[in-house]
Each structure stands twice: as structure tokens, then as C-alpha cells.
Amino acid sequence: MKTDDVVSALAYSFAQAHAEPGRADLQAPYNDLARFILCQQAKLPDYLRAPMRAATLGFDLAGLLLTGGPFHTQPPANRRRQAEAWKNSRLGFQRDLMRYYESLAVLALYSRQVQGPESGPPALPAPMLTECRVSSVECRTEGSPRALPGPMPTEGVISVPARESRCAIAVVGSGPGGAITACLLAEAGRDVLLIEEGPFCPLESCPPFSKEEMLRKYRNGGQTVAMGRNKVAYVEGCCVGGGSEINSGLYHRAPPEILELWRRQFKVSALTEADLRPHFEACERELSVSLLPGAAPAASLKLHQGASRLGWKSLEVPRWFRYGPGNAAGGQRQSMTRTFVPRLLQAGGKLLPQTRIQRLRRQAGKWLLQGSHASAGALRIEAETVFLCGGALQTPALLRRSGITRNIGNALQMHPTVKIVARFPDPVNAADMGVPAHQVKEFAPRLSFGCSISSPPYLALGMIDHPSWASEVRHDWTCMANYYAMLAGQGRGTVRPLPMFGDPLVRYQLGEPDRRHLAEGLGKLAEVLFAAGALALYPGLAGGPRLLSRDDLRQLPEMLPNGLARLMTVHLFSSCPMGEDQHVCATDSFGRVHGFDHLFVNDASLLCTAPGVNPQGSIMALARRNVIHFLG
């Protein structure tokens, strides 16, 4: 028996529920959906691949008990009954397995079409990647490679490294922390090598927030989850530029009260608002942080209008976008591959993509980095100084694999979010809307509300818990949008490498107070959306209610039930907190790992607690501050 047969049967079973006469883009055959799911299975964290295969085969064999034959041999009606029974099971692993397959099938199905049903013929299915590993030069799809507009930086980009090499400073990880670190060091005349595990795929290589982007730029294809009684899905960038290549570019400075908390509780030096102001201002200039030059998207304005009617504080969040003549509507995101990475190369720095560093060790007064390149195989890099900038998960995992464990990976924090799909009487959505920029800050920093990516594939994902009304996405997606409630909670997690596996195990405990606060946030988000004129709300709760008026808010739980809320986050931090209190801090106030010379952390790991705002502004300002301190 092959899992391919079971995956194909599941893909057809879930997709057929969305088929509709007159909509060729939603009709069979669904072979492209099965191929996408199989490709994603190959990208799962390595410690989950064998359990996923076993669970899938177990589900197939369960058909013998229900209907006398394996699932994949059953007629469509029997398949649907078995899949629905597992999806609604009280057993978490059965429920999670079906949601995994349904989510991938729905995402792939609705990614076929990029136009509304009234705007013309359906688009052809998007091309599938022929392989999961992406070239450092170009991102290949079926047929000929996609043309990449604009020149690709080549001088200083190492495509085939030597098996052994040396540099003065090695920077591991090219996201906002790593790109700024490497750029400023190179511009100061230092010999710098920037090392990135993922490929070099510019912004133009695939549409933002698309299935293609997920395959090319997300770690594990976006299939990463923090384990616990309430699992929290999260995403990490795995490409040159890291998270800056896949996020929405929303920008906040760290709130002054948060900086005061870090100074007091963790004994962090040089962290007043005045200390950080020049670094915030410099990053804002270099990334063109600004407000929209024109009107905000309608979905964004709905949130603002609802907050205004309730007397709640709401604001437009600036973004690192550059606007010019002719592109005021969309602008260009100023990611690291548009800004600091080119500057690094122009200053004489080197970039080594598709290289995974597996461990560090001290040898003869130098640091030896042991790793592997996608095509060259095993390699060793000797460096005088190392800056680790792999993010809140990969940095502590690398340190722990290297035997450096004191206060490393023990205090992971995040901003858990729960979502609502809202349907309005008038259009609020469009194919090119992107991510709206308004947020409600009435209850910040504990709770914040905003609008999320709302393309048809993501709306369809949001409606998985409401199958009776899933057809609304097919008919009225332009009147719908995704909204979220984000919590700066008290939960804690851990990051641990596993023997014989490459991917770290991430755990996170969402305590009872956080579950209550998230339920409160869900209710307040629903309240502001009804104030904005929403006709119907669909919260991300398994078996959750459809809300048609404020009177229905009493149907929401006072505390999120364990295992039934669809939680996710894009903000991870605090796994190597900075500060002078060596009982709890992994590094000193400027990122040097306590007890080690010439070893620094300079990324989201340093943030001492959840900041309650999008963290990348804080990450970049701290990275700049720490590099300038290092340079003296």
C-alpha cells in the first residue's frame, strides 16, 4: 500500500465538496492537488515524516472497520463520511490529521483561480515545482525557468564554496538581524561572510502570499507547529532575506513601557527610548518606512470604522515600502534582498546561500563552523567572530547542538493569534489588496486586532471550520476578509534539537489566563467587526458558531477550548534573552553569549519578552545598536 493512493483519495474527497457547475477552476481532475500535498509532505519537519506516513496508512486501514475496505478503494460517499468522522473526532490526532490534509487541498484548489467568478474565465492551475530544492540562481517551475525582472546580484555571491574556508566574521542567517549585521560590518571594512540556509529568490520570483512562495521561501513549506495542548502553527522564512521576504512589512518601534520592563527585569543596559531612537530613525530612513500615499484598502478601513464607532483607538501602521510615480497603490516592499544584502555585496562582503551550519566549536582561539552546502556537500568555515542571526528557533537550536545550553532555548515567547472571517454587504476585497495596514490598539499591548491576508485561498482556509457556508468564498469573496486578534501573553516554550534529526522540536504552553484573554480578544474583535457593518462572522474554532449579530456573541466561549482553536503566529522571540542577569539571560546587553568570547546573537532571540507589536522594528534597531557597539 502506498501513501500516494491515500493522499490522492483524500485530495479528491476534500476538493469535491467545493466543486460547482460552471466553475471549471474548481472541477476535477485534482492530480495537481495530490502532487502539491505530496511535495509538502516531503517538506515536513523530519521528525514528523514517519509519524505522518504511519497515521495516513492507519487512516486508510480504518476503512476496513467502517466499510470493509481501505479508504482509498471506497466510493466517494463513503470517503466523505470517513473523513468527516475523523475531522469531528474527539481524538486530537484524528482531527489534526484530517485538518492537515483538508488545509493543503483547499489551499491548492483555491490557488488555481486568481479572479472572481464574474471577472472572466478561470486561470489555469499554477505550475508545480519540479523539485523541492530551489536553485540559488533561479526558481524553476515546470517547463522553462521563470524570468526574473531586474539584475540579480552576482559578485560576492558564492554558488560553489570551497570545502574549507576562512573569514574574519561569519554571520549565520540573513533575515533582518543578520542582513543588517553583515552589511554594517562590511561597510566598516571587515571581512564578512553572510551564510544562509535557504536559496536566493528575489521578491519578484513568485507572487506574495502564494502557494509558490510557500514552496520556495518558507521553512518546511510553512508546515511548522509549536507542540502543546493547543498547537500553534507558525512560519519562518528560509531564503536570503529571511522573514523580510515573506511578511507584510508592518513596522512598529518597541513601546517605551516594554523597554522599561526589559531594563528593570533583565538588567539590560543602554535600552532607553533615547538610546534606541537614532537606531530606529536610521532603519526607518534606510527602509523607507512610511504610511500609505493614498487611501487604505476597504477591508482595512472597515476595521478602523468599527473601532471609531466604538470609541476605540485605531491607527494605520507604517510599512517598509517605497512608493514612487505609478506605483502608489502597491509600492515595493523594502526587504533585505532590496536593501541591506545588496549593500553588503557592494561593500565587499560575501554571501553564501543554501548552506546549513550544523554546529560550532572553539578551536585554537577561532570558531569552526561545520555544515553542508546544497551541492558542494560538507564544508568547514573558520572565523574569528561569529554572529548568530538565524531567528528565535534556529539560533538556539544551533547553540544547543553545539553544547552551548545555559539559558538557551528555554524562554521562547510568541504572539498567538486567533482569526475570524468576516462577510460584509459591500465589496472590501480585491485580488491585489495585499495585507491591510490598520490595527486596533485600544487594549494594547495585551491585545491587538488587525486584518490579515485575504486572498481566496486564505479565506477558504478560514472557512474550514464552517463547511455549511464555504460556498460564500466561491460566490462572494470580494465581500469577505480575514481578521485576527493577537495576544502578548504569558506563555512560554522551549526549543530543543533532536538526536538524528535536523529540525528542532518546538514546544509552547498556552496557559489558562492566555486562553481566557484570547477568547476575550475573539469577542472584542467580533464586536468591532459588527460595528463596522459585518453581516456574518466565522470564528476559527472547530465546531464554532456562525455569528449574525451582537446578540450571538454570547455563543463564544469564555475560554478557548483546548485543541479546538486554530491558532497561529508569525512573531517568535525571546529564546536567548539579553541582559546582565545571568540567572535568566543567555547574552549580555549587546548580544555576546555569556561565558564565550567572540560569539554573539543578534536577532529576535534577544527580545526579553513579547513586545505586543510587530517585532521587526525592534529587531533591526537592536541589531544596529549591537553592531555599532561591537565596532566601538
Residue pairs with C-beta under 8 A, 6 or more apart in sequence:
1 57
1 60
1 70
3 41
3 53
3 56
3 57
4 34
4 38
5 60
5 72
6 56
6 57
6 59
6 60
6 70
6 71
6 72
7 34
7 37
7 38
7 41
7 56
7 101
8 30
8 31
8 34
8 72
9 71
9 72
9 74
9 79
10 37
10 71
10 79
10 83
10 101
10 105
11 30
11 33
11 34
11 37
11 101
11 105
11 108
12 28
12 30
12 33
12 34
12 76
12 79
13 76
13 79
13 80
13 83
14 83
14 101
14 102
14 105
14 106
15 26
15 28
15 30
15 33
15 105
15 106
15 109
16 28
16 76
16 80
17 80
17 467
17 470
18 26
18 106
18 109
18 110
18 460
18 470
18 474
19 26
19 27
19 28
20 26
20 471
20 474
23 117
23 122
23 474
24 121
24 122
25 112
25 113
25 122
25 123
25 125
26 109
26 112
26 113
26 474
30 105
30 109
32 108
32 112
32 125
32 128
33 104
33 105
33 108
33 109
35 128
36 104
36 108
36 128
36 211
37 101
37 104
37 105
37 108
39 128
39 129
39 132
39 215
39 221
40 104
40 215
40 221
40 223
41 49
41 52
41 53
42 49
42 132
43 132
43 215
43 220
43 221
43 223
44 52
44 220
44 221
44 223
45 220
45 223
45 224
45 501
45 503
46 501
46 502
46 503
47 498
47 501
47 503
47 505
52 100
55 93
55 97
56 97
59 71
59 82
59 86
59 94
59 97
60 70
60 71
60 72
61 70
62 71
62 82
62 86
63 69
63 70
63 71
63 72
63 73
63 74
63 78
63 82
64 70
66 78
66 81
66 82
66 85
67 74
67 78
67 82
71 79
71 82
74 82
83 98
83 102
86 94
86 95
86 97
86 98
87 94
87 95
87 98
87 99
87 102
88 95
88 542
88 543
89 95
92 563
95 542
95 563
96 231
99 464
102 464
103 461
103 464
106 457
106 460
106 461
106 464
107 211
107 457
107 458
107 460
107 461
108 211
109 460
110 456
110 457
110 459
110 460
110 473
111 126
111 210
111 211
111 457
112 122
112 123
112 124
112 125
112 126
113 122
113 123
113 456
114 123
114 431
115 121
115 122
115 123
115 431
116 431
116 477
116 478
117 474
117 475
126 210
126 211
126 212
127 141
127 142
127 143
127 212
128 141
128 142
129 140
129 141
129 212
129 215
129 216
130 140
130 141
130 142
131 140
132 215
132 221
133 199
133 374
134 140
134 198
134 199
134 201
134 216
135 199
136 157
136 159
136 199
136 200
136 353
136 354
136 374
137 152
137 159
137 200
138 145
138 146
138 148
138 205
139 145
139 146
139 148
139 199
139 201
139 205
139 206
139 212
139 216
140 146
141 212
146 205
146 206
148 202
148 204
148 205
149 204
150 202
150 204
152 200
152 202
153 341
153 342
153 345
153 351
155 345
156 344
156 345
156 348
156 349
156 350
156 351
157 200
157 345
157 350
157 351
157 353
158 350
158 351
158 352
158 353
160 373
160 375
160 376
161 352
161 355
161 373
161 376
161 379
162 379
163 376
163 377
163 378
163 379
163 380
164 379
164 380
164 381
164 382
165 193
165 379
165 380
165 381
165 382
166 381
166 382
166 383
167 191
167 192
167 193
167 350
167 381
167 382
167 383
168 190
168 191
168 192
168 383
168 384
168 385
169 182
169 185
169 190
169 191
169 192
169 193
169 383
169 384
169 385
169 386
169 387
170 192
170 193
170 195
170 367
170 369
170 381
170 383
170 385
170 386
170 387
171 178
171 181
171 182
171 185
171 192
171 193
171 194
171 195
171 386
171 387
171 389
172 178
172 195
172 357
172 369
172 386
172 387
172 388
172 389
172 390
172 395
172 398
173 195
173 196
173 197
173 242
173 388
173 389
173 390
173 391
173 394
173 395
173 603
174 182
174 194
174 195
174 196
174 240
174 241
174 242
174 336
174 341
174 351
174 353
174 389
175 237
175 241
175 242
175 243
175 244
175 336
175 389
175 390
175 391
175 603
176 242
176 243
176 244
176 336
176 603
176 616
176 619
176 620
176 623
177 389
177 391
177 602
177 603
177 604
177 619
177 620
177 622
177 623
178 194
178 196
178 242
178 387
178 389
178 390
178 602
178 603
179 194
179 241
179 242
179 244
179 336
179 339
179 340
179 341
179 344
180 283
180 340
180 620
180 623
180 624
180 627
181 387
181 389
181 602
181 623
181 626
181 627
182 192
182 194
182 340
182 344
182 349
182 387
183 340
183 341
183 343
183 344
183 347
183 349
184 624
184 627
184 628
184 631
185 192
185 349
185 627
185 630
185 631
186 192
186 343
186 344
186 347
186 348
186 349
187 343
187 347
188 631
192 344
192 349
192 350
193 349
193 350
193 351
193 352
193 381
193 383
194 341
194 344
194 349
194 350
194 351
194 352
195 352
195 355
195 357
195 369
195 371
195 381
196 239
196 240
196 242
196 351
196 352
196 353
196 354
196 355
197 238
197 354
197 355
197 356
197 357
197 390
197 394
198 217
198 219
198 237
198 238
198 239
198 240
198 242
198 353
198 354
199 216
199 239
199 240
199 353
199 354
200 239
200 240
200 337
200 351
200 353
201 216
201 217
201 239
201 240
201 245
202 337
203 245
203 332
203 333
203 335
203 337
203 338
205 216
206 212
206 213
206 216
206 217
207 213
208 246
208 333
208 434
209 246
209 434
209 435
209 453
209 455
209 458
211 457
213 246
214 221
214 222
215 221
216 239
217 237
217 238
217 239
217 245
217 246
218 235
218 236
218 237
218 238
218 246
219 235
219 236
219 237
219 238
220 238
220 503
222 235
224 233
224 234
224 235
224 236
224 506
225 231
225 232
225 233
225 234
225 506
226 232
226 233
226 234
226 412
226 414
226 493
226 506
226 507
226 508
227 505
227 506
227 507
227 508
228 493
228 507
228 508
228 509
228 510
229 509
229 510
229 562
229 563
230 510
230 515
230 560
230 562
230 563
230 565
230 567
231 563
231 567
232 414
232 416
232 508
232 510
232 567
232 568
232 569
233 566
233 567
233 568
233 569
234 414
234 506
234 568
234 569
234 570
234 572
235 246
235 568
235 570
236 242
236 243
236 391
236 393
236 394
236 572
237 243
237 244
237 245
237 246
237 247
239 245
239 246
240 336
240 337
240 341
240 351
240 353
241 335
241 336
241 337
241 341
242 336
242 391
243 391
243 570
243 616
244 320
244 333
244 335
244 336
244 337
244 616
245 335
245 336
245 337
247 570
247 616
248 319
248 434
248 435
248 453
249 319
249 320
249 321
249 333
249 334
249 335
250 317
250 318
250 319
250 435
250 437
250 439
250 614
251 284
251 287
251 289
251 317
251 318
251 319
251 320
251 614
251 616
251 617
252 317
252 611
252 613
252 614
252 615
252 617
252 618
253 276
253 280
253 613
253 617
253 618
253 621
254 276
254 611
254 613
254 617
254 618
254 621
255 444
255 445
255 611
255 612
255 613
256 273
257 445
258 445
258 609
258 611
258 612
259 271
259 272
259 273
259 276
261 608
261 609
262 268
262 271
262 579
262 608
262 609
263 269
263 271
263 272
265 581
265 608
265 609
266 577
266 578
266 579
266 580
266 581
266 584
266 585
266 608
267 579
267 580
267 581
267 585
267 589
268 578
268 579
268 580
268 589
268 608
269 580
269 589
269 590
270 589
270 590
270 625
270 629
271 589
275 625
276 621
276 622
276 625
279 620
279 621
279 622
279 624
279 625
279 628
280 617
280 621
282 624
283 289
283 617
283 620
283 621
283 624
286 339
286 340
287 320
287 334
287 339
287 620
288 320
288 321
288 322
288 323
288 334
289 318
289 319
289 320
289 617
290 318
290 319
290 321
290 323
291 316
291 318
291 437
292 316
292 319
292 437
293 323
293 328
293 331
294 328
294 329
295 301
296 304
296 316
296 436
296 437
296 438
297 428
297 430
297 433
297 434
297 436
297 451
298 426
298 427
298 428
298 429
299 428
299 429
299 433
299 436
299 451
299 454
299 481
300 316
300 436
300 437
300 438
300 451
301 438
302 422
302 424
302 428
302 451
302 481
302 529
302 532
302 533
302 534
303 314
303 436
303 438
303 439
303 440
303 449
303 450
303 451
303 483
303 528
303 529
303 532
304 314
304 316
304 438
305 531
305 532
305 533
306 528
306 529
306 530
306 531
306 532
306 533
307 313
307 314
307 440
307 442
307 449
307 528
307 531
308 314
309 531
309 532
310 527
310 528
310 531
312 440
312 442
312 528
313 440
313 441
313 442
313 444
314 438
314 439
314 440
314 441
314 442
315 438
315 439
315 441
316 437
316 438
317 437
317 438
317 439
317 450
317 614
318 437
319 331
319 333
319 437
320 333
320 334
320 335
321 331
321 332
321 333
321 334
322 331
322 332
322 334
323 331
323 332
324 331
324 332
329 432
330 432
330 434
332 338
341 351
344 351
345 351
352 373
354 373
354 374
354 375
355 371
355 372
355 373
355 374
355 379
356 371
356 372
356 502
357 369
357 370
357 371
357 381
357 398
358 370
358 371
358 372
358 398
358 401
358 502
359 370
359 398
359 401
359 402
360 367
360 368
360 369
360 370
360 386
360 398
360 399
360 402
360 404
360 599
361 367
361 368
361 370
361 402
361 403
362 368
362 596
363 382
366 382
366 383
366 384
367 382
367 383
367 384
367 385
367 386
367 598
367 599
368 380
368 381
368 382
369 380
369 381
369 382
369 383
369 386
370 378
370 379
370 380
371 378
371 379
371 380
371 381
372 378
372 379
373 379
384 598
385 598
385 599
385 600
386 598
386 599
386 600
387 591
387 600
387 601
387 602
388 395
388 398
388 399
388 599
388 600
388 601
388 602
388 603
389 395
389 601
389 602
389 603
389 623
390 397
390 398
390 603
391 572
391 603
391 604
391 605
392 412
392 495
392 572
392 573
392 574
392 575
392 576
392 603
392 604
392 605
393 412
393 495
393 504
393 506
393 572
393 575
394 504
395 575
395 576
395 601
395 603
395 605
396 408
396 409
396 412
396 495
396 504
396 575
396 576
396 586
396 605
397 409
397 495
397 496
397 497
397 504
399 405
399 408
399 409
399 576
399 593
400 408
400 409
400 495
400 496
400 497
401 497
404 593
404 596
404 599
406 586
406 594
406 595
407 576
407 577
407 582
407 584
407 585
407 586
407 594
408 575
408 576
408 586
409 494
409 495
409 496
409 504
409 575
409 576
410 494
410 575
411 492
411 574
411 575
411 577
411 584
412 492
412 493
412 494
412 495
412 506
412 508
412 572
412 573
412 574
412 575
413 489
413 491
413 492
413 493
413 572
413 573
413 574
413 607
413 609
413 610
414 491
414 493
414 508
414 569
414 571
414 572
414 573
414 610
415 486
415 487
415 488
415 489
415 569
415 570
415 571
415 610
415 612
416 486
416 487
416 489
416 491
416 510
416 514
416 518
416 567
416 568
416 569
417 484
417 485
417 486
417 487
417 567
417 568
417 569
418 484
418 485
418 518
418 521
418 522
418 539
418 540
418 541
418 560
418 565
418 566
418 567
419 452
419 462
419 482
419 483
419 484
419 485
419 539
419 540
419 566
419 568
420 462
420 482
420 483
420 484
420 485
420 522
420 525
420 526
420 529
420 537
420 538
420 539
420 540
421 459
421 462
421 463
421 466
421 480
421 481
421 482
421 483
421 537
421 538
421 540
422 480
422 481
422 482
422 483
422 529
422 532
422 534
422 536
422 537
422 538
423 472
423 476
423 479
423 480
423 534
423 535
423 536
423 537
423 538
424 479
424 480
424 481
424 532
424 533
424 534
424 535
425 479
425 533
425 535
426 479
427 478
427 479
428 478
428 479
428 480
428 481
429 454
429 477
429 478
429 479
429 480
429 481
430 478
431 455
433 454
433 455
434 453
435 451
435 452
435 453
436 450
436 451
436 481
438 450
438 451
439 448
439 449
439 450
440 448
440 449
440 450
440 528
441 448
443 521
443 524
444 612
444 613
445 488
445 610
445 611
445 612
445 613
446 487
446 488
446 517
446 612
447 485
447 486
447 487
447 488
447 517
447 520
447 521
447 524
448 485
448 486
448 488
448 612
448 613
449 483
449 484
449 485
449 486
449 521
449 524
449 525
449 528
450 483
450 484
450 486
451 481
451 482
451 483
451 484
452 458
452 481
452 482
452 483
452 484
453 482
454 480
454 481
454 482
456 473
456 477
458 482
459 473
459 477
459 480
459 481
459 482
460 470
460 473
462 482
462 538
462 540
463 469
463 470
463 472
463 473
463 538
464 470
464 566
465 538
465 539
465 540
465 541
465 542
465 543
465 544
465 566
466 538
466 544
466 546
468 546
469 536
469 538
469 546
472 480
472 536
473 480
483 525
483 529
484 525
485 518
485 521
485 522
485 524
485 525
486 521
486 571
487 514
487 517
487 518
487 521
488 610
488 611
488 612
489 510
489 511
489 513
489 514
489 517
489 518
489 610
490 511
490 513
490 514
491 508
491 509
491 510
491 511
491 514
492 508
492 509
493 506
493 507
493 508
493 509
494 506
494 507
495 504
495 505
495 506
495 575
496 504
496 505
496 507
497 504
497 505
498 504
498 505
510 518
510 567
512 559
515 559
515 560
515 562
516 558
516 559
516 560
518 560
518 565
518 567
519 556
519 557
519 558
519 559
519 560
522 539
522 556
522 560
523 553
523 556
526 537
526 539
526 547
526 553
526 556
527 550
527 553
529 537
530 537
530 547
530 549
530 550
535 548
536 546
536 547
536 548
537 546
537 547
537 548
538 544
538 546
538 547
539 545
539 547
539 556
540 565
540 566
541 557
541 560
541 561
541 564
541 565
541 566
542 563
542 564
542 565
542 566
543 564
544 556
544 564
545 552
545 555
545 556
546 552
547 553
547 555
547 556
571 610
571 614
571 615
572 604
573 604
573 605
573 606
573 607
573 610
573 611
573 615
573 619
574 604
574 605
574 607
574 608
574 609
574 610
575 586
575 605
576 586
576 587
576 593
576 601
576 605
576 606
577 584
577 585
577 586
577 587
577 605
577 606
577 607
577 608
577 609
578 585
578 586
578 587
578 588
578 589
578 590
578 591
578 601
578 606
578 608
579 585
579 587
579 588
579 589
579 608
580 588
580 589
582 594
585 594
585 608
586 593
586 594
586 601
586 605
587 593
587 594
587 600
587 601
587 606
588 594
590 600
590 625
590 626
590 629
590 630
591 600
591 601
591 602
591 606
591 622
591 626
592 599
592 600
593 599
593 600
593 601
600 626
600 630
602 622
602 623
602 626
602 627
603 619
603 623
604 615
604 619
606 619
606 622
607 615
607 618
607 619
607 622
611 618
